[in-house]
Amino acid sequence: MAELSRPIGLGLAARGSVADAVAWAEQARRAGLDSVWVHDSYFERDAVTYTSAIAAQVGGVRVAMGAVNPLTRHPVLVAMTVSAIDDMAPGRVVLGIGTGLPLRLAQMGIPYSPEAGVEAVSSAIDTMRALWSGERVPPGAPGLPPVQPMFPPVHRVPVYIAAYRSAFLELAGRKADGYLARPAESVPSLRRMLETMRAAAAAAGRSEDAVEVAGYLLTLVDRSRREALNRAKREPFVIYMMSVQSDLAMRRAGLDPELKDRIAEAWRAEDYHRAASLISDDLLDAFMLCGTREEVAAGAAAYQRAGMDLPLLQPVLQTEDQVREVLAAAVEYGEATSAPGAAATLVPAVPAVNQRRLGTGARLGRRLAAWFEIARPFSFTASAVPVAAAGALAALDGRLDWPLLLAALVAAVLLHVGTNVTNEVYDVRKGIDTITSPRASHALLKGRLSEREAFGLAGVAFAAAVAVGLWLIAVRGWPVALLGLLGLGGGLGYTAPPLEYKFHALGPPLVFLLMGPLMVAGAYYVSSGALSWTALVVGLPVGLLVTAILHGNEWRDVSEDARAGISTLSVLAGRRFAHELYLALVIGAYVVLALAVAVDVLPPQSLLAMLSLPLLVRAVRASELGATGQQRAIAMIDLETAQLHAAFGSLLVVGLAVAAAVR
């Protein structure tokens, strides 16, 4: 295990896979971090479960519940819980305690007042410490026997108070072992708050350093500060955190409180694009850490100089790559040295592009990466699956011509590339995609590709598709020409004038026809030389899921499209209908497949596609959360639906191929 010269911890929210949280805690231990903290995120998952799993499986690192709420978890229950966790991680347990946001308590119908909150926390600390030492505590009502702990005394468990009001700070100074600063606290505000806490400690006869100070620092790491800031502005969680800042916190950070009011207004109206556009770089710099590893480490050092003994880097995006980058930044901070009161040795890194001109290889690499990004290859399964399904069906009928099938597959993907690139160009032109738009390609927005270069890429893709199509026409005749014209027109006309059918609420129905029944039937004709009603049936579930990819994208982007004056189906029909249609599309695919097998149109082996049901459940759950206004739940709905389509389609192809092999 590595050793760091300065302590630093990892903060995690109680969301996602428990196994992932355990794995990240093990990575933190190996990197030499002091502790892993898991905080309650109301209406997500239970933090105690995550903490217990980490305590049981990861040794050599402190494990913290930060923070539990005595208004939602009775102090006796918390004492019992800590006793069990202390058995798994003796001497390594830390407890944070606070009352949480009054808004969340009100949503749960729990009465709250600041005075009662302070009293609840103070009383809870007394109760837990008494129980941990084996003492009885008075009953909750007269005439009842006292509460007698039936668990052995625990090892020392430091108790941190998590709050920001002055009365809580004073309580921390008098009674707590530590103070836990909330996420999105500014450096100037932290200094002022610690002055209050230390004055209370001195008044209680304690030394100023008797209370250890820890704090969550929201963190987003990227290749440059600019990219990190832009990425943060697109995150619903960041927008929310900026909108709930207090007037006092804004003034202490040197910012106009009216700014957060405007952000909050846009947030409540679910206009996330406008809310994101209001967030300035200064606002993010005041309340979170954005930048490269080195810049994040330097930001953490600024909090340390302000009095934070234990910075807790909390990734805004709780994903494998972000946790890895955050841990690297933590090591960068921990390995640096700074004398008490002195400036840290860390300085923000100077971007390499400013130190030297990029070499030819680096420039070519960036250009290729930009082309790859704007082509959006994750979506290619939408064109590959229909062709593959047609080939499997042709094999089942004993008619498959492999060279022609492969040519049809190449042509379909090339048409898809041209369509994707053209769509990106016109979305940027119309102002639909900006730097803060979710899931937008940044190749054009950041200037890595010019519009002319993008049109060049689209033109090459369409021209190559035509070239392949001409050979297919020579082999199969004029029906291929008709199908090719429909595909080319559908690709170009999706967002390009004069058709622009995406902007007239025609996207979902036309995409269903073009990339469902027509594509499967057309690819079947190319690879077999015959027409088939069964191919049209196979195209129905495939088309429904392709349409779900597009419709999910339109549902998620409904605010941006409405702002730009774009009349997608979701804009015209509203969010509720958009949600219901999404469910009908993804569930309908499975219903159609089952019916087709039931009436002997498709072989029973086709039901292998049902193995993709777990991905359907994931998509349905995300859509249900999105329907309640949790925009973050559907931020990746296009990608997740594409994964569902790929799994369903691939398994359907395998099922048809198996049926062909055993016929």
VMD Tcl script that draws the C-alpha trace (Angstrom):
set ca {
  {0.00 0.00 0.00}
  {1.31 3.47 -0.91}
  {1.94 6.08 1.77}
  {0.96 9.70 1.28}
  {2.51 12.61 3.12}
  {-0.86 14.37 3.51}
  {-4.14 12.63 4.37}
  {-6.93 12.72 1.82}
  {-10.12 10.71 1.41}
  {-12.59 9.57 -1.24}
  {-16.26 10.58 -1.05}
  {-18.95 8.43 -2.64}
  {-22.70 8.79 -2.98}
  {-24.89 5.79 -2.17}
  {-25.81 5.06 -5.77}
  {-24.92 2.48 -8.38}
  {-23.42 -0.92 -7.76}
  {-22.35 -1.79 -4.22}
  {-19.67 -4.02 -5.72}
  {-18.28 -1.04 -7.64}
  {-18.10 1.00 -4.44}
  {-16.18 -1.81 -2.75}
  {-13.77 -2.04 -5.69}
  {-13.19 1.73 -5.62}
  {-12.56 1.59 -1.87}
  {-9.92 -1.08 -2.47}
  {-8.32 1.13 -5.13}
  {-8.32 4.01 -2.64}
  {-6.64 1.80 -0.04}
  {-3.94 0.75 -2.48}
  {-3.36 4.37 -3.45}
  {-2.76 5.26 0.20}
  {-5.90 7.29 0.89}
  {-6.87 7.83 4.53}
  {-10.57 6.99 4.30}
  {-13.64 6.31 2.18}
  {-16.81 8.23 3.05}
  {-20.31 7.30 1.90}
  {-23.12 9.79 2.41}
  {-26.86 9.39 2.42}
  {-28.43 10.64 -0.79}
  {-32.12 10.76 0.00}
  {-34.35 8.83 -2.38}
  {-31.37 6.93 -3.79}
  {-29.79 4.03 -1.89}
  {-28.93 3.35 1.73}
  {-25.42 4.53 2.67}
  {-25.09 2.16 5.62}
  {-25.27 -0.85 3.29}
  {-22.40 0.49 1.17}
  {-20.36 1.30 4.27}
  {-20.94 -2.18 5.69}
  {-19.83 -3.84 2.45}
  {-16.65 -1.76 2.35}
  {-15.91 -2.38 6.04}
  {-16.30 -6.14 5.56}
  {-14.21 -6.44 2.39}
  {-11.57 -3.69 2.45}
  {-9.01 -3.48 5.22}
  {-6.45 -0.84 6.08}
  {-8.57 2.22 5.38}
  {-11.01 4.17 7.55}
  {-14.67 3.77 6.64}
  {-17.06 6.64 7.28}
  {-20.80 7.10 7.24}
  {-21.03 10.75 6.41}
  {-23.54 11.72 7.38}
  {-26.47 9.91 8.97}
  {-29.47 11.81 10.25}
  {-30.84 11.37 13.82}
  {-34.22 12.57 12.56}
  {-34.47 9.65 10.12}
  {-32.38 7.08 12.03}
  {-32.94 6.89 15.78}
  {-29.67 7.35 17.74}
  {-30.12 3.95 19.41}
  {-30.38 2.31 15.99}
  {-27.30 4.22 14.78}
  {-25.37 3.05 17.87}
  {-26.38 -0.54 17.12}
  {-25.38 -0.17 13.46}
  {-21.98 1.29 14.31}
  {-21.35 -1.54 16.76}
  {-21.84 -4.12 14.00}
  {-19.66 -2.23 11.52}
  {-16.98 -1.74 14.18}
  {-16.88 -5.52 14.52}
  {-16.00 -5.76 10.81}
  {-13.59 -2.82 10.81}
  {-12.35 -2.44 14.41}
  {-10.98 1.01 15.10}
  {-11.58 2.15 11.51}
  {-15.15 3.45 11.72}
  {-16.01 7.16 11.50}
  {-19.51 8.57 11.95}
  {-20.79 11.79 10.49}
  {-24.08 13.12 11.82}
  {-26.32 15.96 10.65}
  {-29.91 16.83 9.88}
  {-29.73 17.06 6.09}
  {-31.65 19.46 3.89}
  {-34.94 20.74 5.35}
  {-36.48 20.32 1.88}
  {-35.85 16.57 1.92}
  {-37.22 16.25 5.44}
  {-40.35 18.15 4.42}
  {-40.81 15.82 1.45}
  {-40.85 12.91 3.90}
  {-43.23 14.70 6.27}
  {-40.61 15.05 9.04}
  {-40.99 18.26 11.09}
  {-37.85 20.38 11.35}
  {-36.63 23.59 12.89}
  {-32.99 24.72 13.24}
  {-33.22 24.77 17.03}
  {-34.75 21.29 17.20}
  {-32.15 20.03 14.72}
  {-29.24 21.21 16.88}
  {-30.80 19.62 19.95}
  {-31.41 16.35 18.09}
  {-27.77 16.11 16.98}
  {-26.42 17.02 20.42}
  {-28.68 14.52 22.17}
  {-27.84 11.82 19.62}
  {-24.10 12.22 20.26}
  {-24.65 11.85 24.00}
  {-26.87 8.80 23.56}
  {-24.55 6.99 21.18}
  {-21.42 7.63 23.22}
  {-23.16 6.37 26.35}
  {-24.35 3.19 24.63}
  {-20.93 2.57 23.06}
  {-19.34 2.74 26.51}
  {-21.84 0.20 27.85}
  {-23.96 2.67 29.84}
  {-27.73 2.67 30.10}
  {-29.65 5.61 28.71}
  {-33.01 6.96 29.90}
  {-36.14 5.58 28.19}
  {-38.04 7.57 25.61}
  {-41.15 7.77 27.80}
  {-41.78 7.87 31.58}
  {-42.45 4.61 33.41}
  {-40.40 2.45 31.06}
  {-37.11 0.68 31.81}
  {-33.91 2.34 30.55}
  {-32.24 1.30 27.30}
  {-29.55 -1.26 28.08}
  {-26.99 -1.89 25.31}
  {-26.68 -5.60 24.55}
  {-23.58 -5.22 22.39}
  {-19.98 -4.96 23.60}
  {-18.32 -1.53 23.87}
  {-16.96 -0.35 20.55}
  {-13.54 0.98 19.70}
  {-13.22 4.75 19.59}
  {-15.57 6.09 16.90}
  {-14.88 9.73 15.97}
  {-18.10 11.69 15.53}
  {-18.17 14.49 12.95}
  {-20.96 17.05 12.79}
  {-22.10 17.76 9.24}
  {-23.87 21.12 8.99}
  {-23.28 24.74 8.09}
  {-25.41 26.86 10.44}
  {-23.58 28.72 13.21}
  {-25.34 26.81 15.99}
  {-24.10 23.50 14.56}
  {-20.58 24.90 14.18}
  {-20.61 25.94 17.81}
  {-21.88 22.49 18.80}
  {-19.04 20.90 16.83}
  {-16.55 23.11 18.65}
  {-17.93 22.12 22.04}
  {-18.64 18.43 21.58}
  {-17.61 16.77 18.31}
  {-14.42 15.02 17.29}
  {-14.66 16.48 13.82}
  {-16.50 18.82 11.50}
  {-17.66 17.68 8.06}
  {-18.10 20.46 5.50}
  {-20.89 19.97 3.00}
  {-20.32 19.56 -0.75}
  {-20.01 22.82 -2.69}
  {-18.59 24.97 0.12}
  {-16.33 27.83 -0.97}
  {-12.89 28.49 0.49}
  {-13.84 31.96 1.89}
  {-16.98 30.53 3.48}
  {-15.04 27.64 5.01}
  {-12.59 30.05 6.64}
  {-15.41 32.05 8.22}
  {-17.18 28.92 9.46}
  {-14.04 27.48 11.03}
  {-13.48 30.73 12.92}
  {-16.90 30.26 14.54}
  {-16.20 26.63 15.37}
  {-12.75 27.28 16.84}
  {-14.05 30.14 18.96}
  {-16.65 27.77 20.42}
  {-13.96 25.15 21.06}
  {-11.83 27.69 22.92}
  {-14.83 28.84 24.97}
  {-15.42 25.21 25.97}
  {-11.85 24.88 27.15}
  {-10.73 22.81 24.16}
  {-7.72 23.49 21.96}
  {-8.34 24.99 18.54}
  {-7.13 21.83 16.82}
  {-9.27 19.49 18.93}
  {-11.79 19.21 16.09}
  {-10.56 17.65 12.85}
  {-11.99 19.26 9.74}
  {-13.00 17.17 6.74}
  {-15.10 18.18 3.77}
  {-16.57 16.88 0.53}
  {-15.08 18.55 -2.55}
  {-17.14 17.94 -5.69}
  {-14.63 16.99 -8.37}
  {-14.59 16.55 -12.13}
  {-11.33 15.67 -13.87}
  {-10.71 16.00 -17.60}
  {-7.87 16.58 -20.03}
  {-8.07 20.34 -19.51}
  {-9.76 22.79 -17.19}
  {-11.93 24.02 -20.07}
  {-13.23 20.56 -20.88}
  {-13.87 19.80 -17.21}
  {-15.83 23.03 -16.75}
  {-17.90 22.44 -19.87}
  {-18.64 18.88 -18.80}
  {-19.66 19.99 -15.31}
  {-22.12 22.51 -16.70}
  {-24.00 19.71 -18.46}
  {-24.49 17.64 -15.32}
  {-27.96 17.92 -13.71}
  {-26.47 17.27 -10.26}
  {-24.06 20.20 -10.65}
  {-26.87 22.46 -11.88}
  {-28.94 21.48 -8.84}
  {-26.07 22.10 -6.41}
  {-25.45 25.55 -7.87}
  {-29.17 26.38 -7.65}
  {-29.46 25.60 -3.92}
  {-26.62 27.81 -2.74}
  {-27.64 30.33 -0.08}
  {-27.41 34.09 -0.54}
  {-24.77 34.17 2.20}
  {-22.67 31.49 0.51}
  {-22.83 33.38 -2.79}
  {-21.81 36.68 -1.18}
  {-18.93 35.05 0.70}
  {-17.67 33.68 -2.61}
  {-17.90 37.15 -4.15}
  {-20.82 36.26 -6.41}
  {-24.22 37.86 -7.02}
  {-26.98 35.85 -5.26}
  {-29.32 36.70 -8.13}
  {-27.31 34.33 -10.33}
  {-28.27 31.24 -8.34}
  {-31.89 32.46 -8.26}
  {-31.97 32.52 -12.06}
  {-30.41 29.06 -12.19}
  {-32.97 27.78 -9.68}
  {-35.82 29.27 -11.71}
  {-34.63 27.49 -14.85}
  {-34.12 24.27 -12.87}
  {-37.67 24.32 -11.51}
  {-38.98 24.93 -15.03}
  {-36.97 21.88 -16.17}
  {-35.14 24.11 -18.66}
  {-31.81 22.47 -17.97}
  {-30.12 23.93 -21.02}
  {-30.86 27.51 -19.91}
  {-29.84 26.64 -16.34}
  {-26.53 25.25 -17.58}
  {-25.88 28.28 -19.78}
  {-26.24 30.55 -16.73}
  {-23.48 28.77 -14.81}
  {-20.27 30.75 -15.11}
  {-16.74 29.46 -14.75}
  {-16.36 31.61 -11.62}
  {-19.38 29.94 -10.03}
  {-17.95 26.46 -10.57}
  {-14.48 27.52 -9.46}
  {-15.96 28.85 -6.21}
  {-17.85 25.69 -5.24}
  {-16.13 22.68 -6.83}
  {-12.88 21.43 -8.34}
  {-12.69 21.18 -12.13}
  {-9.61 20.58 -14.23}
  {-6.71 18.23 -14.76}
  {-5.41 15.99 -12.01}
  {-2.82 18.60 -11.11}
  {-5.36 21.43 -11.03}
  {-7.73 19.44 -8.83}
  {-4.87 18.64 -6.46}
  {-3.98 22.33 -6.32}
  {-7.61 23.17 -5.56}
  {-7.67 20.65 -2.72}
  {-4.50 22.26 -1.36}
  {-6.32 25.60 -1.25}
  {-8.95 24.07 1.03}
  {-6.21 22.54 3.15}
  {-4.60 25.96 3.62}
  {-8.01 27.30 4.65}
  {-8.13 24.77 7.51}
  {-9.47 21.55 6.00}
  {-7.38 18.75 7.50}
  {-8.93 16.00 5.40}
  {-10.19 16.90 1.90}
  {-12.61 14.31 0.52}
  {-12.62 14.26 -3.25}
  {-16.10 13.27 -4.43}
  {-16.49 12.50 -8.16}
  {-19.47 14.29 -9.66}
  {-19.74 11.43 -12.15}
  {-19.52 8.16 -10.22}
  {-18.08 6.15 -13.11}
  {-15.00 3.96 -13.36}
  {-12.97 6.45 -15.39}
  {-13.85 9.43 -13.19}
  {-13.14 7.58 -9.95}
  {-9.79 6.52 -11.39}
  {-8.95 10.12 -12.31}
  {-10.11 11.43 -8.94}
  {-7.93 8.90 -7.13}
  {-4.97 9.97 -9.26}
  {-5.64 13.59 -8.29}
  {-5.86 12.53 -4.64}
  {-2.44 10.89 -4.89}
  {-1.08 14.03 -6.57}
  {-2.30 16.04 -3.58}
  {-1.15 13.51 -0.99}
  {2.38 13.20 -2.36}
  {2.98 16.97 -2.34}
  {4.33 18.62 0.78}
  {3.55 21.96 2.34}
  {4.56 23.34 5.68}
  {1.80 24.57 7.99}
  {0.69 27.98 6.85}
  {2.86 27.86 3.75}
  {1.75 27.76 0.16}
  {1.50 24.29 -1.28}
  {4.06 23.12 -3.78}
  {1.29 22.28 -6.22}
  {0.69 24.67 -9.07}
  {-1.82 24.26 -11.87}
  {-0.25 22.51 -14.80}
  {0.33 24.49 -17.99}
  {-1.42 22.75 -20.84}
  {1.06 21.10 -23.13}
  {-0.47 22.76 -26.13}
  {0.78 26.09 -24.79}
  {4.30 24.74 -24.22}
  {4.92 23.34 -27.68}
  {3.20 22.91 -31.00}
  {1.51 19.58 -31.48}
  {3.41 17.20 -33.71}
  {2.02 15.75 -36.92}
  {1.09 12.49 -35.23}
  {-0.75 14.27 -32.42}
  {-2.66 16.48 -34.87}
  {-3.64 13.45 -36.96}
  {-4.72 11.63 -33.81}
  {-6.97 14.52 -32.79}
  {-8.47 14.73 -36.27}
  {-9.23 11.01 -36.36}
  {-10.72 11.22 -32.86}
  {-12.96 14.09 -34.02}
  {-14.14 12.12 -37.05}
  {-14.80 9.11 -34.84}
  {-16.80 11.24 -32.38}
  {-18.98 12.95 -34.97}
  {-19.74 9.62 -36.69}
  {-21.23 8.35 -33.37}
  {-20.23 4.70 -33.88}
  {-22.13 3.50 -30.79}
  {-25.27 3.86 -32.91}
  {-24.09 1.69 -35.83}
  {-25.89 -1.34 -34.46}
  {-29.09 0.41 -35.55}
  {-28.10 -0.21 -39.18}
  {-26.07 -3.40 -38.73}
  {-28.70 -5.42 -36.85}
  {-31.46 -5.18 -39.52}
  {-29.07 -6.34 -42.23}
  {-27.70 -9.17 -40.08}
  {-31.24 -10.28 -39.21}
  {-32.10 -10.35 -42.91}
  {-29.03 -12.48 -43.60}
  {-29.93 -14.96 -40.87}
  {-33.46 -15.20 -42.24}
  {-32.08 -15.77 -45.75}
  {-29.89 -18.56 -44.36}
  {-32.97 -20.08 -42.70}
  {-34.66 -20.09 -46.12}
  {-31.56 -21.57 -47.82}
  {-31.06 -18.49 -50.02}
  {-28.12 -16.61 -48.43}
  {-25.47 -15.03 -50.69}
  {-22.66 -14.01 -48.32}
  {-20.83 -11.47 -50.57}
  {-24.04 -9.61 -51.31}
  {-25.04 -9.62 -47.64}
  {-21.68 -8.12 -46.62}
  {-21.99 -5.49 -49.35}
  {-25.45 -4.56 -48.06}
  {-24.06 -4.29 -44.52}
  {-21.25 -1.97 -45.66}
  {-23.70 0.22 -47.61}
  {-26.08 0.46 -44.65}
  {-23.34 1.52 -42.22}
  {-21.96 4.07 -44.71}
  {-25.44 5.61 -45.08}
  {-25.65 5.72 -41.29}
  {-22.30 7.55 -41.03}
  {-23.44 10.16 -43.53}
  {-26.74 10.60 -41.72}
  {-25.09 11.01 -38.31}
  {-22.59 13.60 -39.53}
  {-25.22 15.58 -41.45}
  {-27.45 15.56 -38.38}
  {-24.63 16.93 -36.20}
  {-23.95 19.78 -38.65}
  {-27.56 20.93 -38.80}
  {-28.13 20.55 -35.05}
  {-25.20 22.91 -34.46}
  {-26.35 25.29 -37.19}
  {-29.81 25.57 -35.65}
  {-28.43 26.07 -32.14}
  {-29.91 22.80 -30.87}
  {-26.48 21.49 -29.86}
  {-24.29 23.78 -27.77}
  {-21.38 23.16 -25.45}
  {-23.77 22.45 -22.57}
  {-26.11 20.09 -24.44}
  {-26.23 16.55 -23.05}
  {-24.66 13.90 -25.28}
  {-23.80 16.44 -28.01}
  {-20.74 15.79 -30.14}
  {-18.10 18.44 -29.45}
  {-16.09 17.91 -32.63}
  {-17.81 20.87 -34.30}
  {-18.57 22.87 -31.17}
  {-14.93 22.95 -30.10}
  {-13.57 23.51 -33.61}
  {-11.78 20.17 -33.89}
  {-13.57 19.81 -37.22}
  {-14.85 22.56 -39.47}
  {-18.31 22.38 -40.99}
  {-16.71 21.96 -44.40}
  {-14.67 18.98 -43.17}
  {-17.78 17.44 -41.64}
  {-19.71 17.78 -44.89}
  {-16.71 16.25 -46.64}
  {-16.86 13.21 -44.38}
  {-20.61 12.87 -44.93}
  {-20.13 13.21 -48.69}
  {-17.47 10.51 -48.78}
  {-19.71 8.16 -46.76}
  {-22.73 8.76 -49.00}
  {-20.63 8.45 -52.17}
  {-19.11 5.17 -50.99}
  {-22.59 3.86 -50.17}
  {-23.73 4.79 -53.70}
  {-20.72 3.01 -55.19}
  {-21.56 -0.19 -53.34}
  {-25.19 0.27 -54.29}
  {-24.37 0.47 -57.99}
  {-22.76 -2.98 -57.82}
  {-25.80 -4.35 -55.99}
  {-28.09 -2.84 -58.63}
  {-26.05 -4.54 -61.33}
  {-26.56 -7.87 -59.59}
  {-30.15 -7.60 -58.30}
  {-31.77 -5.02 -60.54}
  {-33.95 -1.92 -60.19}
  {-35.59 -2.78 -56.78}
  {-32.19 -2.13 -55.17}
  {-32.08 1.29 -56.82}
  {-35.45 2.16 -55.28}
  {-34.34 0.97 -51.85}
  {-31.08 2.88 -52.18}
  {-32.84 6.11 -53.09}
  {-35.14 5.73 -50.09}
  {-32.15 5.17 -47.80}
  {-30.16 8.07 -49.25}
  {-33.13 10.42 -49.13}
  {-34.00 9.33 -45.60}
  {-30.43 9.91 -44.41}
  {-29.98 13.31 -46.03}
  {-33.49 14.52 -45.34}
  {-33.50 13.71 -41.63}
  {-32.20 17.18 -40.67}
  {-31.02 18.69 -43.97}
  {-33.27 21.01 -46.00}
  {-35.62 20.89 -47.73}
  {-37.17 17.84 -46.00}
  {-35.91 18.23 -42.41}
  {-38.46 15.66 -41.34}
  {-36.96 15.35 -37.85}
  {-38.09 18.93 -37.20}
  {-41.67 18.23 -38.27}
  {-42.47 15.37 -35.86}
  {-41.89 12.80 -38.61}
  {-38.63 11.37 -37.31}
  {-39.94 8.38 -35.33}
  {-42.46 7.03 -37.88}
  {-40.14 7.40 -40.87}
  {-37.14 5.96 -39.04}
  {-39.32 3.00 -38.00}
  {-40.15 2.26 -41.63}
  {-36.70 2.95 -43.08}
  {-34.60 1.12 -40.48}
  {-37.14 -1.52 -39.57}
  {-39.34 -3.38 -42.08}
  {-37.91 -1.74 -45.23}
  {-34.25 -2.26 -44.28}
  {-34.77 -5.89 -43.25}
  {-36.88 -6.67 -46.32}
  {-34.43 -4.83 -48.59}
  {-31.38 -6.59 -47.16}
  {-33.22 -9.90 -47.47}
  {-33.91 -9.18 -51.14}
  {-30.26 -8.26 -51.77}
  {-28.90 -11.36 -50.04}
  {-31.48 -13.83 -51.38}
  {-32.93 -12.38 -54.58}
  {-36.48 -12.79 -53.29}
  {-39.09 -10.85 -51.36}
  {-40.45 -12.15 -48.04}
  {-43.36 -11.28 -45.79}
  {-41.45 -12.89 -42.93}
  {-38.68 -10.31 -43.42}
  {-41.23 -7.56 -42.86}
  {-42.31 -9.26 -39.62}
  {-38.70 -9.52 -38.43}
  {-38.35 -5.82 -39.19}
  {-41.15 -4.88 -36.79}
  {-39.41 -5.47 -33.41}
  {-36.09 -4.32 -34.85}
  {-37.71 -1.13 -36.11}
  {-39.49 -0.48 -32.82}
  {-36.19 -0.54 -30.93}
  {-34.38 1.61 -33.51}
  {-37.21 4.10 -33.20}
  {-36.87 3.96 -29.41}
  {-33.23 5.09 -29.73}
  {-34.29 8.15 -31.72}
  {-37.38 8.87 -29.64}
  {-35.48 8.55 -26.36}
  {-33.02 11.12 -27.66}
  {-35.87 13.49 -28.59}
  {-37.57 12.97 -25.22}
  {-34.39 13.79 -23.32}
  {-33.72 16.88 -25.47}
  {-37.29 18.20 -25.42}
  {-36.35 21.45 -23.63}
  {-33.47 22.22 -26.00}
  {-35.57 21.41 -29.06}
  {-38.48 23.56 -27.84}
  {-36.12 26.45 -27.12}
  {-34.77 26.19 -30.67}
  {-38.29 26.14 -32.13}
  {-38.01 22.53 -33.29}
  {-41.27 20.58 -33.51}
  {-40.28 17.03 -32.66}
  {-42.96 14.53 -31.70}
  {-41.95 14.89 -28.04}
  {-42.23 18.68 -28.18}
  {-45.69 18.57 -29.77}
  {-47.13 15.79 -27.62}
  {-45.46 16.63 -24.31}
  {-43.27 14.79 -21.83}
  {-45.99 12.44 -20.56}
  {-46.80 11.16 -24.03}
  {-43.08 10.91 -24.82}
  {-42.60 8.66 -21.82}
  {-45.59 6.47 -22.70}
  {-44.47 6.16 -26.32}
  {-40.97 5.15 -25.25}
  {-42.41 2.37 -23.10}
  {-44.68 1.25 -25.94}
  {-41.72 1.04 -28.33}
  {-39.33 -0.95 -26.13}
  {-41.94 -3.27 -24.64}
  {-43.75 -3.60 -27.95}
  {-40.67 -5.15 -29.56}
  {-40.83 -8.09 -27.17}
  {-44.60 -8.46 -27.55}
  {-44.34 -8.55 -31.37}
  {-41.57 -11.15 -31.25}
  {-43.55 -13.37 -28.90}
  {-46.65 -13.14 -31.10}
  {-44.65 -13.91 -34.23}
  {-43.33 -17.10 -32.64}
  {-46.76 -18.00 -31.25}
  {-48.34 -17.94 -34.74}
  {-45.39 -19.84 -36.32}
  {-44.17 -16.93 -38.43}
  {-40.77 -17.14 -36.73}
  {-39.04 -20.24 -35.32}
  {-38.96 -20.79 -31.53}
  {-35.20 -20.20 -31.49}
  {-35.97 -16.52 -32.17}
  {-36.96 -16.27 -28.51}
  {-33.26 -16.18 -27.63}
  {-33.75 -12.43 -27.95}
  {-35.67 -12.58 -24.67}
  {-32.32 -13.01 -22.89}
  {-31.94 -9.24 -23.32}
  {-34.82 -8.64 -20.87}
  {-32.50 -7.33 -18.09}
  {-31.55 -4.45 -20.38}
  {-35.24 -3.82 -21.02}
  {-35.81 -3.62 -17.25}
  {-32.95 -1.13 -16.96}
  {-34.42 1.02 -19.72}
  {-37.91 0.94 -18.22}
  {-36.61 1.87 -14.76}
  {-34.63 4.80 -16.17}
  {-37.65 6.00 -18.12}
  {-39.85 5.85 -15.01}
  {-37.37 8.03 -13.12}
  {-37.14 10.38 -16.11}
  {-40.92 10.71 -16.14}
  {-40.79 12.02 -12.55}
  {-38.45 14.84 -13.59}
  {-35.13 13.18 -12.77}
  {-33.41 14.25 -15.96}
  {-30.15 12.62 -14.95}
  {-31.83 9.21 -15.21}
  {-32.35 9.60 -18.96}
  {-29.15 11.51 -19.75}
  {-27.77 8.35 -21.42}
  {-31.07 6.99 -22.71}
  {-29.98 6.95 -26.36}
  {-26.84 4.96 -25.56}
  {-28.66 2.58 -23.21}
  {-31.44 2.00 -25.73}
  {-28.84 1.37 -28.44}
  {-27.32 -1.27 -26.15}
  {-30.77 -2.82 -25.70}
  {-31.32 -2.82 -29.47}
  {-27.88 -4.37 -30.06}
  {-28.45 -7.13 -27.50}
  {-31.99 -7.91 -28.69}
  {-30.99 -7.84 -32.35}
  {-27.81 -9.88 -31.92}
  {-29.65 -12.56 -29.96}
  {-32.42 -12.59 -32.57}
  {-29.82 -13.11 -35.30}
  {-28.23 -15.93 -33.32}
  {-31.64 -17.53 -32.82}
  {-32.42 -17.41 -36.53}
  {-28.95 -18.75 -37.35}
  {-29.44 -21.65 -34.92}
  {-32.80 -22.39 -36.53}
  {-31.11 -22.39 -39.94}
  {-28.41 -24.78 -38.71}
  {-30.87 -27.32 -37.32}
  {-33.58 -27.16 -39.97}
}
mol new
graphics top color blue
foreach p $ca { graphics top sphere $p radius 0.5 }
foreach p [lrange $ca 0 end-1] q [lrange $ca 1 end] { graphics top cylinder $p $q radius 0.2 }
display resetview
